[in-house]
Amino acid sequence: MPDTQQSSSSLIEDGQDTILIDNLLIPAQIGILESEQGRDQAVRFDIEIQTVSGYRKLVTEAGTFVSYADAVEFIQNKAASGGHVDLVEDWAEAVAEFVLSNPLADKVTVKVTKPDIFEDASGVGIRITRRRA
C-alpha cells in the first residue's frame, strides 16, 4: 500500500489558490428606488480571491497573506458607516478595489445580491471579475 501521508513540502503548487468568502449577509442601505431610501436591507456577498502564483511559498517565507477577515471587515465597516449606496455594482467595485489593494491578490470575483427583492428568486444582483492591472 502506498504511503498517503506527505509533508506539505512535497506538494507542488499548480496555479493560483482561491480564497473564499461565501454567503456573507450584511444589513446595508442600498437601492435607487424611493422605497429603498433610508432603510437597511439584506445584502449578500460571495467573493473569490485568486492569489498570485507561488502564493503558498510567499506565505511561508514572508509571513504575508491575503486575509479574508480584512475583506469581511471592509464590507462590515462600509455598511456600518450608514452611507447609502445606490447600486449593487457600486458595492462590488468597492470590494474588488479593496481586495486588489493587497499585492498578493491577483484577481477577484465579487457577487453582490439582494435576497429579499423578489419572492420567486433567491437573490438579484451582479457578479464582477477584476484583475490587477
Biotite code that builds the C-alpha atoms (Angstrom):
import biotite.structure as struc

atoms = struc.array([
    struc.Atom([0.000, 0.000, 0.000], chain_id="A", res_id=1, res_name="MET", atom_name="CA", element="C"),
    struc.Atom([1.494, 3.402, -0.934], chain_id="A", res_id=2, res_name="PRO", atom_name="CA", element="C"),
    struc.Atom([2.284, 5.944, 1.748], chain_id="A", res_id=3, res_name="ASP", atom_name="CA", element="C"),
    struc.Atom([-0.569, 8.501, 1.610], chain_id="A", res_id=4, res_name="THR", atom_name="CA", element="C"),
    struc.Atom([0.912, 10.857, 4.166], chain_id="A", res_id=5, res_name="GLN", atom_name="CA", element="C"),
    struc.Atom([3.057, 13.536, 2.600], chain_id="A", res_id=6, res_name="GLN", atom_name="CA", element="C"),
    struc.Atom([4.505, 16.652, 4.094], chain_id="A", res_id=7, res_name="SER", atom_name="CA", element="C"),
    struc.Atom([3.365, 19.933, 2.588], chain_id="A", res_id=8, res_name="SER", atom_name="CA", element="C"),
    struc.Atom([6.901, 20.480, 1.296], chain_id="A", res_id=9, res_name="SER", atom_name="CA", element="C"),
    struc.Atom([6.443, 17.571, -1.130], chain_id="A", res_id=10, res_name="SER", atom_name="CA", element="C"),
    struc.Atom([3.415, 19.197, -2.758], chain_id="A", res_id=11, res_name="LEU", atom_name="CA", element="C"),
    struc.Atom([3.705, 21.361, -5.845], chain_id="A", res_id=12, res_name="ILE", atom_name="CA", element="C"),
    struc.Atom([1.506, 24.398, -6.373], chain_id="A", res_id=13, res_name="GLU", atom_name="CA", element="C"),
    struc.Atom([-0.471, 24.119, -9.575], chain_id="A", res_id=14, res_name="ASP", atom_name="CA", element="C"),
    struc.Atom([-1.602, 27.610, -10.483], chain_id="A", res_id=15, res_name="GLY", atom_name="CA", element="C"),
    struc.Atom([-3.299, 30.079, -8.223], chain_id="A", res_id=16, res_name="GLN", atom_name="CA", element="C"),
    struc.Atom([-5.018, 29.467, -4.897], chain_id="A", res_id=17, res_name="ASP", atom_name="CA", element="C"),
    struc.Atom([-8.552, 30.757, -4.343], chain_id="A", res_id=18, res_name="THR", atom_name="CA", element="C"),
    struc.Atom([-9.648, 32.285, -1.058], chain_id="A", res_id=19, res_name="ILE", atom_name="CA", element="C"),
    struc.Atom([-13.415, 32.144, -0.497], chain_id="A", res_id=20, res_name="LEU", atom_name="CA", element="C"),
    struc.Atom([-15.996, 34.177, 1.359], chain_id="A", res_id=21, res_name="ILE", atom_name="CA", element="C"),
    struc.Atom([-19.435, 32.607, 0.915], chain_id="A", res_id=22, res_name="ASP", atom_name="CA", element="C"),
    struc.Atom([-22.851, 33.977, 1.802], chain_id="A", res_id=23, res_name="ASN", atom_name="CA", element="C"),
    struc.Atom([-21.773, 36.915, 3.943], chain_id="A", res_id=24, res_name="LEU", atom_name="CA", element="C"),
    struc.Atom([-25.099, 38.544, 4.840], chain_id="A", res_id=25, res_name="LEU", atom_name="CA", element="C"),
    struc.Atom([-24.954, 42.191, 5.913], chain_id="A", res_id=26, res_name="ILE", atom_name="CA", element="C"),
    struc.Atom([-27.690, 44.772, 6.536], chain_id="A", res_id=27, res_name="PRO", atom_name="CA", element="C"),
    struc.Atom([-26.981, 47.844, 4.399], chain_id="A", res_id=28, res_name="ALA", atom_name="CA", element="C"),
    struc.Atom([-28.634, 50.891, 2.932], chain_id="A", res_id=29, res_name="GLN", atom_name="CA", element="C"),
    struc.Atom([-28.769, 50.199, -0.776], chain_id="A", res_id=30, res_name="ILE", atom_name="CA", element="C"),
    struc.Atom([-31.012, 50.831, -3.730], chain_id="A", res_id=31, res_name="GLY", atom_name="CA", element="C"),
    struc.Atom([-32.172, 53.555, -6.089], chain_id="A", res_id=32, res_name="ILE", atom_name="CA", element="C"),
    struc.Atom([-35.905, 53.151, -5.536], chain_id="A", res_id=33, res_name="LEU", atom_name="CA", element="C"),
    struc.Atom([-37.625, 55.590, -3.220], chain_id="A", res_id=34, res_name="GLU", atom_name="CA", element="C"),
    struc.Atom([-38.893, 52.634, -1.146], chain_id="A", res_id=35, res_name="SER", atom_name="CA", element="C"),
    struc.Atom([-35.258, 51.622, -0.515], chain_id="A", res_id=36, res_name="GLU", atom_name="CA", element="C"),
    struc.Atom([-34.085, 55.003, 0.749], chain_id="A", res_id=37, res_name="GLN", atom_name="CA", element="C"),
    struc.Atom([-33.330, 55.478, 4.451], chain_id="A", res_id=38, res_name="GLY", atom_name="CA", element="C"),
    struc.Atom([-33.633, 51.835, 5.481], chain_id="A", res_id=39, res_name="ARG", atom_name="CA", element="C"),
    struc.Atom([-31.436, 48.780, 5.774], chain_id="A", res_id=40, res_name="ASP", atom_name="CA", element="C"),
    struc.Atom([-31.975, 45.704, 3.682], chain_id="A", res_id=41, res_name="GLN", atom_name="CA", element="C"),
    struc.Atom([-30.129, 42.401, 3.438], chain_id="A", res_id=42, res_name="ALA", atom_name="CA", element="C"),
    struc.Atom([-27.170, 42.268, 1.064], chain_id="A", res_id=43, res_name="VAL", atom_name="CA", element="C"),
    struc.Atom([-25.289, 39.029, 0.380], chain_id="A", res_id=44, res_name="ARG", atom_name="CA", element="C"),
    struc.Atom([-21.632, 38.895, -0.661], chain_id="A", res_id=45, res_name="PHE", atom_name="CA", element="C"),
    struc.Atom([-19.797, 35.986, -2.271], chain_id="A", res_id=46, res_name="ASP", atom_name="CA", element="C"),
    struc.Atom([-16.132, 36.609, -3.028], chain_id="A", res_id=47, res_name="ILE", atom_name="CA", element="C"),
    struc.Atom([-13.435, 34.535, -4.710], chain_id="A", res_id=48, res_name="GLU", atom_name="CA", element="C"),
    struc.Atom([-9.908, 35.910, -4.446], chain_id="A", res_id=49, res_name="ILE", atom_name="CA", element="C"),
    struc.Atom([-7.285, 34.351, -6.693], chain_id="A", res_id=50, res_name="GLN", atom_name="CA", element="C"),
    struc.Atom([-3.799, 34.742, -5.326], chain_id="A", res_id=51, res_name="THR", atom_name="CA", element="C"),
    struc.Atom([-0.608, 35.359, -7.246], chain_id="A", res_id=52, res_name="VAL", atom_name="CA", element="C"),
    struc.Atom([1.311, 32.314, -8.434], chain_id="A", res_id=53, res_name="SER", atom_name="CA", element="C"),
    struc.Atom([3.635, 30.948, -5.781], chain_id="A", res_id=54, res_name="GLY", atom_name="CA", element="C"),
    struc.Atom([1.340, 32.263, -3.038], chain_id="A", res_id=55, res_name="TYR", atom_name="CA", element="C"),
    struc.Atom([1.951, 29.436, -0.562], chain_id="A", res_id=56, res_name="ARG", atom_name="CA", element="C"),
    struc.Atom([5.709, 29.909, -0.794], chain_id="A", res_id=57, res_name="LYS", atom_name="CA", element="C"),
    struc.Atom([5.292, 33.649, -0.185], chain_id="A", res_id=58, res_name="LEU", atom_name="CA", element="C"),
    struc.Atom([3.109, 32.983, 2.854], chain_id="A", res_id=59, res_name="VAL", atom_name="CA", element="C"),
    struc.Atom([5.629, 30.526, 4.259], chain_id="A", res_id=60, res_name="THR", atom_name="CA", element="C"),
    struc.Atom([8.718, 32.614, 3.588], chain_id="A", res_id=61, res_name="GLU", atom_name="CA", element="C"),
    struc.Atom([7.473, 36.167, 4.201], chain_id="A", res_id=62, res_name="ALA", atom_name="CA", element="C"),
    struc.Atom([4.553, 35.591, 6.541], chain_id="A", res_id=63, res_name="GLY", atom_name="CA", element="C"),
    struc.Atom([2.293, 37.841, 4.476], chain_id="A", res_id=64, res_name="THR", atom_name="CA", element="C"),
    struc.Atom([-1.067, 36.654, 3.186], chain_id="A", res_id=65, res_name="PHE", atom_name="CA", element="C"),
    struc.Atom([-4.454, 37.617, 1.782], chain_id="A", res_id=66, res_name="VAL", atom_name="CA", element="C"),
    struc.Atom([-6.838, 37.938, 4.708], chain_id="A", res_id=67, res_name="SER", atom_name="CA", element="C"),
    struc.Atom([-10.481, 37.062, 4.196], chain_id="A", res_id=68, res_name="TYR", atom_name="CA", element="C"),
    struc.Atom([-11.060, 38.728, 7.582], chain_id="A", res_id=69, res_name="ALA", atom_name="CA", element="C"),
    struc.Atom([-9.857, 42.066, 6.157], chain_id="A", res_id=70, res_name="ASP", atom_name="CA", element="C"),
    struc.Atom([-12.355, 41.810, 3.278], chain_id="A", res_id=71, res_name="ALA", atom_name="CA", element="C"),
    struc.Atom([-15.199, 40.938, 5.659], chain_id="A", res_id=72, res_name="VAL", atom_name="CA", element="C"),
    struc.Atom([-14.252, 43.819, 7.957], chain_id="A", res_id=73, res_name="GLU", atom_name="CA", element="C"),
    struc.Atom([-14.148, 46.224, 4.985], chain_id="A", res_id=74, res_name="PHE", atom_name="CA", element="C"),
    struc.Atom([-17.697, 45.236, 3.993], chain_id="A", res_id=75, res_name="ILE", atom_name="CA", element="C"),
    struc.Atom([-18.984, 45.389, 7.569], chain_id="A", res_id=76, res_name="GLN", atom_name="CA", element="C"),
    struc.Atom([-17.420, 48.817, 8.155], chain_id="A", res_id=77, res_name="ASN", atom_name="CA", element="C"),
    struc.Atom([-18.749, 50.196, 4.879], chain_id="A", res_id=78, res_name="LYS", atom_name="CA", element="C"),
    struc.Atom([-22.254, 49.003, 5.758], chain_id="A", res_id=79, res_name="ALA", atom_name="CA", element="C"),
    struc.Atom([-21.996, 50.296, 9.332], chain_id="A", res_id=80, res_name="ALA", atom_name="CA", element="C"),
    struc.Atom([-20.915, 53.754, 8.162], chain_id="A", res_id=81, res_name="SER", atom_name="CA", element="C"),
    struc.Atom([-24.551, 54.440, 7.383], chain_id="A", res_id=82, res_name="GLY", atom_name="CA", element="C"),
    struc.Atom([-23.859, 55.778, 3.917], chain_id="A", res_id=83, res_name="GLY", atom_name="CA", element="C"),
    struc.Atom([-26.382, 54.903, 1.241], chain_id="A", res_id=84, res_name="HIS", atom_name="CA", element="C"),
    struc.Atom([-25.140, 53.022, -1.843], chain_id="A", res_id=85, res_name="VAL", atom_name="CA", element="C"),
    struc.Atom([-27.328, 53.284, -4.928], chain_id="A", res_id=86, res_name="ASP", atom_name="CA", element="C"),
    struc.Atom([-26.312, 50.172, -6.844], chain_id="A", res_id=87, res_name="LEU", atom_name="CA", element="C"),
    struc.Atom([-25.016, 46.678, -6.135], chain_id="A", res_id=88, res_name="VAL", atom_name="CA", element="C"),
    struc.Atom([-22.486, 47.455, -8.884], chain_id="A", res_id=89, res_name="GLU", atom_name="CA", element="C"),
    struc.Atom([-21.018, 50.213, -6.677], chain_id="A", res_id=90, res_name="ASP", atom_name="CA", element="C"),
    struc.Atom([-20.635, 47.787, -3.768], chain_id="A", res_id=91, res_name="TRP", atom_name="CA", element="C"),
    struc.Atom([-18.992, 45.169, -5.978], chain_id="A", res_id=92, res_name="ALA", atom_name="CA", element="C"),
    struc.Atom([-16.472, 47.647, -7.410], chain_id="A", res_id=93, res_name="GLU", atom_name="CA", element="C"),
    struc.Atom([-15.563, 48.935, -3.934], chain_id="A", res_id=94, res_name="ALA", atom_name="CA", element="C"),
    struc.Atom([-14.952, 45.408, -2.646], chain_id="A", res_id=95, res_name="VAL", atom_name="CA", element="C"),
    struc.Atom([-12.895, 44.473, -5.717], chain_id="A", res_id=96, res_name="ALA", atom_name="CA", element="C"),
    struc.Atom([-10.753, 47.584, -5.369], chain_id="A", res_id=97, res_name="GLU", atom_name="CA", element="C"),
    struc.Atom([-10.146, 46.880, -1.678], chain_id="A", res_id=98, res_name="PHE", atom_name="CA", element="C"),
    struc.Atom([-9.221, 43.228, -2.243], chain_id="A", res_id=99, res_name="VAL", atom_name="CA", element="C"),
    struc.Atom([-6.849, 44.056, -5.097], chain_id="A", res_id=100, res_name="LEU", atom_name="CA", element="C"),
    struc.Atom([-5.039, 46.607, -2.950], chain_id="A", res_id=101, res_name="SER", atom_name="CA", element="C"),
    struc.Atom([-3.275, 43.564, -1.464], chain_id="A", res_id=102, res_name="ASN", atom_name="CA", element="C"),
    struc.Atom([-0.332, 42.771, -3.782], chain_id="A", res_id=103, res_name="PRO", atom_name="CA", element="C"),
    struc.Atom([-0.809, 39.017, -3.195], chain_id="A", res_id=104, res_name="LEU", atom_name="CA", element="C"),
    struc.Atom([-4.322, 39.126, -4.696], chain_id="A", res_id=105, res_name="ALA", atom_name="CA", element="C"),
    struc.Atom([-4.220, 38.833, -8.479], chain_id="A", res_id=106, res_name="ASP", atom_name="CA", element="C"),
    struc.Atom([-7.889, 38.520, -9.422], chain_id="A", res_id=107, res_name="LYS", atom_name="CA", element="C"),
    struc.Atom([-11.215, 38.778, -7.627], chain_id="A", res_id=108, res_name="VAL", atom_name="CA", element="C"),
    struc.Atom([-14.786, 37.822, -8.401], chain_id="A", res_id=109, res_name="THR", atom_name="CA", element="C"),
    struc.Atom([-17.379, 39.629, -6.317], chain_id="A", res_id=110, res_name="VAL", atom_name="CA", element="C"),
    struc.Atom([-21.054, 38.695, -6.299], chain_id="A", res_id=111, res_name="LYS", atom_name="CA", element="C"),
    struc.Atom([-23.435, 41.096, -4.552], chain_id="A", res_id=112, res_name="VAL", atom_name="CA", element="C"),
    struc.Atom([-27.096, 40.147, -4.285], chain_id="A", res_id=113, res_name="THR", atom_name="CA", element="C"),
    struc.Atom([-30.190, 41.446, -2.571], chain_id="A", res_id=114, res_name="LYS", atom_name="CA", element="C"),
    struc.Atom([-32.095, 38.349, -1.420], chain_id="A", res_id=115, res_name="PRO", atom_name="CA", element="C"),
    struc.Atom([-35.401, 39.976, -0.464], chain_id="A", res_id=116, res_name="ASP", atom_name="CA", element="C"),
    struc.Atom([-36.394, 41.729, -3.698], chain_id="A", res_id=117, res_name="ILE", atom_name="CA", element="C"),
    struc.Atom([-38.431, 39.025, -5.452], chain_id="A", res_id=118, res_name="PHE", atom_name="CA", element="C"),
    struc.Atom([-40.271, 36.271, -3.673], chain_id="A", res_id=119, res_name="GLU", atom_name="CA", element="C"),
    struc.Atom([-39.609, 33.849, -6.531], chain_id="A", res_id=120, res_name="ASP", atom_name="CA", element="C"),
    struc.Atom([-35.825, 34.471, -6.662], chain_id="A", res_id=121, res_name="ALA", atom_name="CA", element="C"),
    struc.Atom([-33.197, 33.679, -4.056], chain_id="A", res_id=122, res_name="SER", atom_name="CA", element="C"),
    struc.Atom([-31.500, 36.939, -4.973], chain_id="A", res_id=123, res_name="GLY", atom_name="CA", element="C"),
    struc.Atom([-30.842, 39.557, -7.624], chain_id="A", res_id=124, res_name="VAL", atom_name="CA", element="C"),
    struc.Atom([-27.610, 41.418, -8.162], chain_id="A", res_id=125, res_name="GLY", atom_name="CA", element="C"),
    struc.Atom([-24.326, 41.365, -10.027], chain_id="A", res_id=126, res_name="ILE", atom_name="CA", element="C"),
    struc.Atom([-21.135, 39.349, -10.338], chain_id="A", res_id=127, res_name="ARG", atom_name="CA", element="C"),
    struc.Atom([-17.980, 41.128, -11.480], chain_id="A", res_id=128, res_name="ILE", atom_name="CA", element="C"),
    struc.Atom([-14.444, 39.918, -12.076], chain_id="A", res_id=129, res_name="THR", atom_name="CA", element="C"),
    struc.Atom([-11.487, 42.280, -11.829], chain_id="A", res_id=130, res_name="ARG", atom_name="CA", element="C"),
    struc.Atom([-7.769, 41.638, -12.249], chain_id="A", res_id=131, res_name="ARG", atom_name="CA", element="C"),
    struc.Atom([-4.753, 43.583, -11.127], chain_id="A", res_id=132, res_name="ARG", atom_name="CA", element="C"),
    struc.Atom([-3.526, 45.879, -13.907], chain_id="A", res_id=133, res_name="ALA", atom_name="CA", element="C"),
])
